[in-house]
C-alpha cells in the first residue's frame, strides 16, 4: 500500500484528492493536509463581499466529504519536507503543525510515497505597508472571512451615503507584482451594482487601480477576443465596461503604501501620487507559503526545491532568457519536481518559468507588471492530470502520459458585473491557449475561433449556475465525476 499526501485543499488540491480517492482510495492511503477545516469556492467570495451571498453559501466542511472516498483529512499546515527521509525515517516525510483546535500545538511527521504540493499562495499583505484588513487599512475578498468584513464596511458606507455623504471607493491591486486582477475586476462592478440598487451611485466615486500596462491585461500579456463577429482587444473591452458605468481607472501603478484614508502609488513613468479613499479593496501579491526543505543529513535545501518567490520548481525551463525568447515550451507539462520524481506541485504552488506579461520597471527600478495567473480552470486541469499520472504509476506505469501545459490548454472565465436574476450581468471570456503561442498563431498568439468574449444577463445566469454546479461537484454529490472541472 502506497501513501499519497496532498498539501492543500483549494481548487487544485481538492481536485487531485477527489480523483485519487475515487480511483485508488480503497487500495492506497490518501491524506489531505490543509490548515482550514472548510473548503471555499473562492470565485464567489466577491458576492459575499457585497452581501449577495453569505459565508455558508461558499464553504463546507471537508472531513465528511473526504470520508466518502476513503481520504483522510488532517487540519494542519506544512512546516517542512524531507524528500530523502532522515536518520529516523527511511521514507520521505512532511512535517506538519496542527491548526485543529483539538490538536493545537501538536506536530507530526507524515511519511509519503507521493507528495502533491497544492498549498496555494501566501496572501502577502506585508509586501505593501498598510495593506490588508488585519494589520492595514484596506479590505480583501481573498477569504470568506475577509469578504464578510468587506461587506460590513461597504454597508456602513452605503448607510452614510443614504444620509447624504459622498464616498470614494478604490478597488484593484495593492502591489506592483500582483496577479489575480480578475477578483478585483469582478468586485468593482459588483460594488457599482449594489450602489445603484441602494440609490446612492451618484454619491460615489469609483476608481480602479492596477499594475496592468493596459486594462484587460490580466497577467496574460493582454488578449484579443472575438466579439460580435469582430476582433477587439482586452483594453477596448475593459475600457468600454468602465466608461459605461462611470468608473475611473489608473493603470501602470504600484501601490507603495497605505495610510488611513490615503493610498500612495508610483506609476511606470516614475511619477508619485496620492489617492484619498473612504473604502478600498486591494488584492495582495502572492508568494509561496514558505515551508522549508531538508536533505537526509538535515541540510537546508530549500533553494534547490523552491524558487526565490517560495513556489516549487517543477518540469519547466527556469534558465534566464530575454522576454522575447520565452515560449510555451518553457512551461511545465507534468508538474513533477526535477530532483524528486515522487513530488508534484500544482495550482498556484508551482513556480512559473517566466511572466506572460512583459516585465516593466519604473525609473526607480520598481517592477510594475502582473505575474502569471494560475487559478480556476487551469488549477483544476493540472490537479486532475497529476492525479491521473499518480494513479497510473501506482498501477505500474513507467512514464507520465498525462500533461496539462498552460501553453496547450484553454480557460474560460465568467466574471460577474452585477448579481440580479433579471438585471444582473457577467462578462464571459474564453482564451486558448492561456500562454500565448505565436508559433502556431502568429497574429494574436491565440486561436481566435476559441478566444472570445461577451457580456450580458445570460452570463450572470451561467455564473450563478456554475457556482452551484461546482459546489455540488466539490461535495461529491451523485454523478460528480462526470461534471466538467
N, C-alpha and C positions, 0 to 999 in steps of 0.2 A: 504493500500500500504506500502510495506517494502522498506527500502533503504539499498543497499549493496554498501559499499565504498571499493575500491581496491587501495591500496597504491603501486604504481609502475607499469610500463608498459614494463617490459622486457619480456623475453620468458614466464615465469610463469604467471605474472600478465596479460599480453596481452592474453594468452590462456584462463585464467579464465574469462576475460572481454568478449572475443568473444563468448564463450558459454553461459554465463549468459545473454548477450544481446540478443542472438538468442532465448534462452529458456524462459526468464522471462522479457525481456526488455520492453514489451508492458503493462505488468501488474504491474511491480515494477520499482523502480528507481535504476539504476546502475550508479555509479560515479567512474571514474578513476582519481586518483591524481598522477601526475608524474612531476618531475622538468624539464623535457625536452619535447619540443613540437614534437619531431620526434622519431619514432621507429627505432631501429638499429638491423639489423641481424648481431650480434656480430661475429659468426663464419667466416664471410667473411671479417672482418677487416684486417686479415692477408694479403689478396690480395690488399687491399688499401695501406697497409704498404710497399708493393713492387711495387706499381704503376700499377698493373694489373687491378684494378678497381678504380673508383673514389667514393667520398663520397655519391653522389646522387644515386649510384647503390646499396648502402647498407642501405639507410634510406628512410623514407617517413613521411609525416605529419600525426599525429594521429587523430586529431579532425575530419577531414572529414570522416575518416574511421569509427569512433565510431558513427557518426550521422546515418550511415546506419542501425545500430541495436539499436537505441534509448539509447545509452550510452553517458552520459555527461562527458566532459573532463575538468579538472582543471589543468593548468600548475602551479604546486606548489610543495613544499616539506613538508613532515610531520615534525612537531616540537615535538608534544606530543600526547598521547592518555589519555583520561579519561574514562576507561571502565565501571565505575559506575555512570557516569554523574557528576553533581555538583549541588551546590545550585541554579545556574541559568539555569541548563539543566537537565530535568528529564530523558533524554535519554543519553546513552554514546556518546561521540563525539571525534573527532580528530581535533587538532589544526594544521592548515597549514599556510605556508607563501608563497605568490605567487612569482614565478620566471618569470611569463609572463610579458614582458616589459610594457604592457598596464596597469598592476596592481602592478607593482613593489612597494614593501614596504607595501602592504596590507597583512593582515592576516585574518583568519576566523575560526570559529568553525563549523565543519560539523558533524551533528548528524548521527548516523547509527543504523541499526538493526543488520547488519552483517558487519564485518570488515575482509578484507583479507590483510595481510601484505606481499607484494611482492616487498619490497623495494630493494632487492638485496644487494650487498656489497658496503661498502665504500672502495675505492681504497686507501689503507693505505700506500701511499708512505712515509709518515713521520716516519714509523717504522724503516726505514733504512736511516741514514743521507746521503744526496746526491742522493737519488733515485728519479727517475721520471723526466718528461720533463718540469714541471712547475717551480719547485724550485731546481731541481737537474741536473744531468749530463747524464742521461740515457733516452732512448726512451721507448715508450709504444705503444701497439696496442689495448688497452682495450676500447678505444672510437674511433669513426671515426676521430675526430679532432687530437687525438694523432697519429693515423695511418697515416694521411696526413703528419704530421710533421716528422714522422719516415721515410717516403718515400723521403721527401725533403732532409733529412740528408744523407740517403742512396745514392741518386743520386749525391750529392756532392762528396761522397767518390768514387763512380764509375768514375766520371769525373777526379778526381785526379789520380786514378789508370790508366785510359786511357792515362794519361800523364806521366806514369812511376812510380808512387808512390806505396808503399806496405801498406796494411792496416790490422789491427786486428779487427775482429768482435766477440763480446762476447754476447751471447744470452742465456736466461734461466730464472731462478728465482732470485729475489732480496732480499730474506729473508729466514731464516731457517724454517719458518712455512707456506710457500706459498702453495696454491693449484693452479689448472688451468695450470699445466705444458703443457697441450695439445696445448694451443695457442702458447707458445714459441716453442714447438716441431715443429709445422707447420711452424712457421715463419723462423726458421733457415734453413729449407730445401728450402723454397721459396727464401731466400736470396742467398743460394748456386745456385739455378736455375738461378736467374737473373744475378748473377755474371758470370755464364757460358755463358749466352746469350749475355752479353756485352763483352765477350772475355777477362775478367780480373781475372778469378778464380785463375790463377797461381800466382797472386799478393796478394792473400787474405789468411789470417789465420782465420779459423772459429773455435770458441771454444764454446762448450755447458757447462753451469754451472748450477747445480741443487741441490736441497736439498733431492732428492731421494736417498735411500740407494743404489739402482742399477738402471740403465737405464730401462725404461719400468714399473716403479712402478706406476706413475700417481696418487698417493694418494689412490690407491685401493689395497694396500698390494701386489703389483705385480700381474701378471696374466700369466697363462699358456694358450696357444692358440693352436688350431689345424690348421696346415698349411701344405698343400701338402700331407695330409694323416698322418702326424706325429704330435706329441705333442711337442711343444717347449715353452720356457718361454719368457717373455717380454724382459728380459735382452739380450738374444741372438738376438731376433728380432731387438731391438733398436741398439745394437752394430753393427750388420751387416749393417744396413742402414747408420750408420755414417762412418764405415770403407769404404764402397763403395764410399762415397762422400768425403773422406779425411777430415772429421770433427773430431776434438779432443773433449774429454769430461772430465768433472770434476764432480763427484757426491759426496754425503755426505758433501755438502758445504753450509754454511750460509754466504751470503754477509752481512758484518757488517758495511761497509762504502764505499761511492763512492766519489772520488775526480775527478777533470777534468783529464780524460785520465787514471785513475787508480782505480781499484776495489780491496778492501780488503775483505778477506774471511777467515773464520775458518772452519776447517774440523772436522769430528766426532772424530778423534783421538786427537784433541786438537791443531793440528798444525795451524799456522797462515801463510797466504800467501798474495801476491800482484800480480795483473794481469793487465798489461797495455792494453789499448784499444783505438781504433780510433772511433768505433761505438759500442754502446751497447743497446740492448733492453732487459730489465729485468722486468718480471711480478711482481707486488707488492703483498704483503699479503692482505687478505681481513679481514674486520671486519664489524660489524653491522653499520648501518648509524648513530646511536647514538641518536635517539629520545627518549624522556622520557615517563614515565607512572605515573599517579597520581590517588589516590582513591577519593571518593566523598568529603572528607574533605580537599583535596588538598595536602595530604601527598605523598611524593615521594615513589612509589612502583616499581621503575624501576628494582631493583634487584630481585623482585619476578617474574616479567614478562619476563625479559631478562637474558640470560646467561652472564658471565663476558666479553665475546667477543662481546657483543652487539646484538647477534642473539636471536630471540624469542624462548622461551621454548614451546614445543608442547607435544604431547602424546608419549614421548619417556622415556626411563629409564635413568635418569641422575645420579643415585646413583653411587658413585665411586666404581670401581672394578679393579682387576688386568686385564691387557690387555687380557690374555688368557681366562678370564671368560666372556668376552663380546660375544654376539651372535646376529644374525639377529633379534631376538625377541625384542631386546632393541631399535630397530629403529622405528620411528613413522609410523603410518598407515593412520590416518585421518588428521593429522596436525592441530588438534583443540587444543587450549591452555587449560591447566588443570583447571584454575580458572575462565575462562570466555568462556563459551561454544559458544558464538557468534563471537569469534575471531579465525582466522586461519592464519598460516604463511606458505608460500610456496616458492619453489625455494631456492635460497641461503639464504633467510631471516630466515629460521628455523635453530635452533641450533642443530647440530648433537650430538648424545649422547656420541660418542667416535670416535677416529680416526679409519680408516680402516687399514692404515699402522701403524706398531708398533712405538710407540713414542721412539725416540732415542735422547740421550743428550751427548754432548761432556764433557770432564772432567771439564770444566768451568761451566757446568750446562746449556749450551745453547741448546735448542731443535733444532734438525736438522732432521726433518721428515715432509712429506707433510700432510696437513689437507684434510679432505674428499671433493671430488668433488661433486657438486650438480647441475651442469649446463646442458644445452642442453636438450636431450631427457627426463631425469628424471624430470627436471623442468616442462616441458610441461605435462607429465603424471600426476604429482602431481597437477598442476593447474587445469587440467580437472576434476580430481577426486573430488577436493574441490568444484568446480563449480557444479558438479552433486549432491553432498550432500546438498549444499545450495538450489539448485532447489527443491530437494525432501523435505527439511524442510519447504520451503515456500508452498509446496503442502500438508503439513500435516504429513510428516514422523516424527517419534519419535526417530529414531536411524540412525546412519551413516552407510550406506550399502556399500559405495564405498571406497576402500582402494588403497594405492599406496606406499607400503613399498619398500624401496630400497633393502631390503633383499629378495624381491619376484618379482622384475622386472628386465628385461634386458635393455641393452643400446647398441646402435650402434654408432660408430664414424667413420667418413670418414675424414682423416687428409691429407690435401694437402701436397705434397712434390715437387711441381713444376707445374705451370699453363701453359699449352700449349695444343692446340687441338690435336696435333699429338705426341708431346714429353712429355706432362705432365704426372705426376703420382700422386697417392694418396694411403695411407695406409688405408685399410678398416678393421675395427675390431669390433666385437660384443662380449659382455660379458653377461653371465647370471648365477646368479644374480649379481647386482653391488656390494652389500655387500656379501662377501663370506659366504657360508652356508656349513660348514664342517660336519654338522649332516646328511644332505642329500647327499652331495658329498664329502666324507671323504678324497679322494686323493688330489684333487686340489681346493676344495671349490666351484667349479662351474661345470655346465653341459658342458662337452667338445663337445657335439653334437651341442651346441648353442654358443660356445665360440671359435671364430676362427679369423684368420687374413690373409690378402693377400695384396700385393702391385702391382700396375701396372697402365696402361693407362685407363683401364675400371673404376678404382677407381676415376680417375680425372673426367671422364665424369659424373660419379654418383655425385660427389661433386658439379660440376657445375650445373647439372640439379636440384639437391636438393636446391641449392641457389635460383633458380628461382621459384621452386615449393613452398618453404616455404614463400618467399616474396609474391607470388600470394595468398597463403592462408592467410597470415597476413593482406593483403589488403582487405580481404573478397570478393574476386572475385567469380563469379558464381561457385557453387559446392565446396566451400572451406571446408565445414564441413564434406565432405566425404573423404577428403585427410587425410593421417596419420599425427599425430602430432610429 
